[in-house]
Structure formats: structure tokens, C-alpha cells
Amino acid sequence: MSAGILAHAQEGQDNNPNTPDKNIEYTVSDSIFIPPLDSLFKWAEEISFQIKERDALVQKTQADTKRVKKQWMNAIKIGGTVNSANNPNLVNQVETGFTYGPYVSFSLYELASNKNLVDVFKAEQQVAVYKREQIVFETRKHVRILYNSLISKKRILKIKSEGVNAAFVHVLMAEKEFKHGAIQLGELSRVTEIYTKSQTEFEVTLNELRTTYELLQQICGGRDFLNE
């Protein structure tokens, strides 16, 4: 990040310790790299512990649903029977006099109980999915805010750099005019104050840009954007 914002030192115009520091030319590099928004979304979602937690909860509820469904099937017993007497309730009858047929036995209580559990786990799964989508939305919203702020601060910093350099030129001109008696000390002080103020504004904006950049990196897992 720091490599993208440059302050080049130049030889000073004089060695007067009472004049402001005019040895710095403030230049904002156009090479400050800001990754595409889609990439930032992807990295932020990959590193989000809240999203990982929701994914794990979805998987758990899916596993619970499968387990209960299996228990539900185990509660149903399927078998067969063979009898030697005629019985109209049996499905089939053979010439030998034996009758046979399948039967199904189950516990209504177990079936009802397991079905209720399946419904509960399905509902919990749906809630987990909805909450995951909400977290994704909030994560992307935060990333987008930082992304737009970073672009804005980069542009502002470039304007500030032009302002501080222009103010620096004005100070040099004012000093020459003061030496030749063309302006009073008060005017030189006023021009110097403008230059000092522009330096301060540049540094404040630079610090804000760095903070925003580092926050965006942190949300994306501490990625080095320049090497992605």
C-alpha cells in the first residue's frame, strides 16, 4: 500500500529554519491498486467466520434430517407369513392349501414423532440458509462501502497533492517578493499558513486512505492486493 503513495524529496530552495518545510513534493501515484469489487466480495466471504458458522449449521441440519428420516424407515417393519388354512385376509392362496402374504407393522407414535423432528430440522435448515444470506448481504455491503470510500479518498488525495504543491510554489514566490520588499510580512505569513494547512489536510487524507485500505485488506483475510 505504502509503495502506491509517494512523497519525493527535492533539494530545498533555501536553508532558512524559520520558513516551512518546502523540501517535499507530494505526488499520488496512479498505481495504487484496488482489486475488482467481485474479487473483494469473494475473498471477504471466504474468510468470514460468520458465514462459515452458518454453512456448518446448514450441514448439521441436513445431517440431522437424514438421520431422522432413516430412523423413520427403521420404525416400519416389513415381513411375511405363511398359513395352512384358508384366510380371506391374506393376499394369495396356493393349491396346496397354504396361504401366504406380506405384512407391515409400525408404531404410530414413532412415525409421528420422527415426522415432527424432520419438520423441525427442515425449518432450522431454512432459517440457517436465510441468516447466511443476510450475513453475505451485510458483508458485501461493508466491502462496498470501504471500496467506494477508498476510490473517493484516492481521488481526493490526488487533489490535495496538487493543492499542497501549488501552495508550495506560492510560498516560494511570496518569499522572493518579501525579499524585494514587494509584500509585507503579514502576507508572507498568510501564504505560509495556507501551505501548512494544505500539508496537514494532505496528511489527514493520506492517513484515512491507509486506514481504509488496511481495513479492506483485513476483511479479505489480510491479502496482499498487489500480488493477487
C-alpha positions as CSV (number, residue, x, y, z in Angstrom):
1,M,0.0,0.0,0.0
2,S,2.7,2.5,1.0
3,A,4.5,1.9,-2.3
4,G,1.5,3.3,-4.1
5,I,1.6,6.7,-2.4
6,L,4.8,8.5,-3.0
7,A,6.4,11.6,-1.4
8,H,9.5,12.6,-3.3
9,A,12.2,14.7,-1.6
10,Q,13.7,17.5,-3.6
11,E,16.5,20.0,-2.9
12,G,15.3,22.9,-0.9
13,Q,15.3,26.5,-2.2
14,D,16.9,27.9,1.0
15,N,18.2,26.9,4.4
16,N,16.1,29.3,6.5
17,P,14.9,27.3,9.5
18,N,12.0,29.8,10.0
19,T,10.4,29.0,6.7
20,P,8.1,26.0,6.3
21,D,9.4,22.7,5.1
22,K,9.4,23.1,1.3
23,N,11.6,20.1,0.5
24,I,8.7,17.7,-0.1
25,E,6.8,17.4,-3.4
26,Y,3.6,15.5,-2.8
27,T,2.8,13.0,-5.6
28,V,0.0,10.5,-5.5
29,S,0.8,7.5,-7.7
30,D,-1.8,6.2,-10.1
31,S,-0.6,2.7,-9.4
32,I,-2.5,2.4,-6.1
33,F,-4.1,-1.0,-6.9
34,I,-7.7,-1.5,-5.9
35,P,-9.0,-5.0,-6.8
36,P,-12.3,-5.5,-8.6
37,L,-15.3,-5.5,-6.4
38,D,-16.3,-9.1,-7.3
39,S,-12.9,-10.3,-6.1
40,L,-13.3,-8.4,-2.9
41,F,-16.7,-10.0,-2.3
42,K,-15.3,-13.4,-2.9
43,W,-12.3,-13.0,-0.6
44,A,-14.4,-11.5,2.2
45,E,-17.0,-14.3,2.0
46,E,-14.3,-16.9,2.1
47,I,-12.7,-15.6,5.3
48,S,-15.9,-14.7,7.1
49,F,-16.3,-16.8,10.3
50,Q,-20.0,-16.0,10.5
51,I,-20.6,-17.4,7.0
52,K,-18.5,-20.5,7.9
53,E,-20.6,-20.9,11.0
54,R,-23.9,-20.7,9.0
55,D,-22.5,-23.2,6.5
56,A,-21.7,-25.6,9.3
57,L,-25.2,-25.2,10.7
58,V,-26.8,-25.9,7.4
59,Q,-24.7,-29.1,7.0
60,K,-25.6,-30.2,10.6
61,T,-29.4,-29.7,10.0
62,Q,-29.1,-31.6,6.7
63,A,-27.4,-34.5,8.5
64,D,-30.0,-34.4,11.3
65,T,-32.8,-34.6,8.7
66,K,-31.3,-37.6,7.0
67,R,-30.7,-39.3,10.4
68,V,-34.3,-38.9,11.5
69,K,-35.6,-40.0,8.1
70,K,-33.6,-43.2,8.5
71,Q,-35.0,-43.7,11.9
72,W,-38.4,-43.2,10.5
73,M,-37.9,-46.0,8.0
74,N,-36.5,-48.2,10.7
75,A,-39.7,-47.8,12.6
76,I,-41.6,-49.6,9.8
77,K,-41.2,-53.4,9.9
78,I,-41.9,-55.4,6.8
79,G,-42.2,-59.2,7.0
80,G,-44.2,-62.2,5.6
81,T,-46.3,-65.1,6.9
82,V,-47.4,-68.5,5.6
83,N,-50.5,-70.3,6.9
84,S,-52.0,-73.7,6.1
85,A,-55.7,-72.6,6.4
86,N,-57.7,-70.5,4.0
87,N,-57.8,-67.0,5.1
88,P,-59.6,-64.3,3.1
89,N,-57.4,-61.6,4.6
90,L,-54.2,-62.9,3.0
91,V,-53.2,-61.8,-0.3
92,N,-52.5,-65.0,-2.1
93,Q,-53.6,-68.7,-1.8
94,V,-51.9,-71.7,-3.4
95,E,-53.4,-75.1,-4.3
96,T,-51.6,-76.9,-1.6
97,G,-53.9,-75.2,1.0
98,F,-51.1,-72.9,2.3
99,T,-51.7,-69.2,2.2
100,Y,-49.1,-66.5,2.4
101,G,-48.8,-62.7,2.3
102,P,-46.7,-59.7,3.4
103,Y,-47.4,-57.6,6.4
104,V,-46.2,-54.1,7.6
105,S,-46.1,-53.2,11.2
106,F,-45.2,-49.8,12.6
107,S,-45.6,-47.6,15.7
108,L,-47.8,-44.6,15.0
109,Y,-46.1,-42.8,17.9
110,E,-42.6,-43.2,16.4
111,L,-43.8,-42.2,13.0
112,A,-45.5,-39.1,14.2
113,S,-42.6,-38.2,16.5
114,N,-40.0,-38.6,13.7
115,K,-42.0,-36.7,11.2
116,N,-42.2,-33.8,13.7
117,L,-38.4,-33.9,14.1
118,V,-38.0,-33.9,10.3
119,D,-40.1,-30.8,10.1
120,V,-38.2,-29.1,12.9
121,F,-34.8,-29.8,11.3
122,K,-36.0,-28.6,7.9
123,A,-37.2,-25.4,9.4
124,E,-33.9,-24.9,11.2
125,Q,-32.1,-25.5,8.0
126,Q,-34.2,-22.9,6.2
127,V,-33.5,-20.4,9.0
128,A,-29.8,-21.1,8.7
129,V,-29.9,-20.5,5.0
130,Y,-31.8,-17.2,5.4
131,K,-29.4,-16.0,8.0
132,R,-26.4,-16.9,5.9
133,E,-27.8,-14.9,3.0
134,Q,-28.3,-12.0,5.4
135,I,-24.7,-12.2,6.6
136,V,-23.5,-12.3,3.0
137,F,-25.5,-9.2,2.2
138,E,-24.1,-7.3,5.2
139,T,-20.6,-8.5,4.4
140,R,-20.9,-7.3,0.8
141,K,-22.4,-4.0,2.0
142,H,-19.4,-3.4,4.3
143,V,-17.0,-4.2,1.5
144,R,-18.8,-2.0,-1.0
145,I,-18.7,1.0,1.5
146,L,-14.9,0.6,2.0
147,Y,-14.4,0.1,-1.7
148,N,-16.2,3.3,-2.6
149,S,-14.6,5.2,0.2
150,L,-11.1,4.0,-1.0
151,I,-11.8,5.2,-4.5
152,S,-13.1,8.5,-3.3
153,K,-10.1,9.1,-0.9
154,K,-7.7,8.2,-3.7
155,R,-9.2,11.0,-5.9
156,I,-9.3,13.5,-3.0
157,L,-5.7,12.7,-2.1
158,K,-4.6,13.4,-5.7
159,I,-6.4,16.8,-5.5
160,K,-4.8,17.5,-2.1
161,S,-1.4,16.7,-3.5
162,E,-1.9,19.2,-6.3
163,G,-3.1,21.8,-3.8
164,V,-0.1,21.4,-1.5
165,N,2.3,21.6,-4.4
166,A,0.6,24.8,-5.7
167,A,0.8,26.3,-2.2
168,F,4.5,25.4,-2.0
169,V,5.1,27.4,-5.2
170,H,3.1,30.3,-3.8
171,V,5.3,30.3,-0.7
172,L,8.5,30.5,-2.9
173,M,7.1,33.4,-4.9
174,A,6.0,35.2,-1.7
175,E,9.4,34.8,-0.2
176,K,11.1,36.3,-3.2
177,E,8.6,39.2,-3.2
178,F,9.2,39.7,0.5
179,K,12.9,39.9,0.0
180,H,12.5,42.6,-2.7
181,G,10.0,44.4,-0.5
182,A,7.0,43.8,-2.7
183,I,4.9,42.4,0.1
184,Q,4.6,42.8,3.8
185,L,5.5,40.1,6.4
186,G,1.8,39.6,7.1
187,E,1.2,38.5,3.5
188,L,4.1,36.1,3.6
189,S,2.7,34.6,6.8
190,R,-0.7,34.2,5.3
191,V,0.7,32.3,2.3
192,T,2.8,30.2,4.5
193,E,-0.2,29.4,6.7
194,I,-2.1,28.2,3.6
195,Y,0.8,25.9,2.7
196,T,1.0,24.5,6.2
197,K,-2.8,23.9,6.2
198,S,-2.7,22.1,2.8
199,Q,0.1,19.9,4.1
200,T,-2.0,18.9,7.1
201,E,-5.0,18.2,5.0
202,F,-2.9,16.0,2.7
203,E,-1.5,14.0,5.7
204,V,-5.0,13.6,7.2
205,T,-6.4,12.3,3.9
206,L,-3.4,10.0,3.4
207,N,-3.9,8.5,6.8
208,E,-7.6,8.0,6.1
209,L,-6.8,6.3,2.8
210,R,-4.3,4.0,4.5
211,T,-6.8,3.1,7.3
212,T,-9.5,2.3,4.7
213,Y,-7.1,0.2,2.6
214,E,-5.9,-1.8,5.6
215,L,-9.5,-2.4,6.8
216,L,-10.4,-3.7,3.4
217,Q,-7.3,-6.0,3.4
218,Q,-8.3,-7.3,6.9
219,I,-11.8,-8.1,5.8
220,C,-10.4,-10.0,2.9
221,G,-8.1,-12.1,5.1
222,G,-5.1,-9.9,5.1
223,R,-4.5,-10.3,1.3
224,D,-1.7,-8.5,-0.4
225,F,-3.7,-7.0,-3.2
226,L,-0.6,-6.1,-5.2
227,N,0.3,-9.8,-5.5
228,E,-3.1,-11.2,-6.2
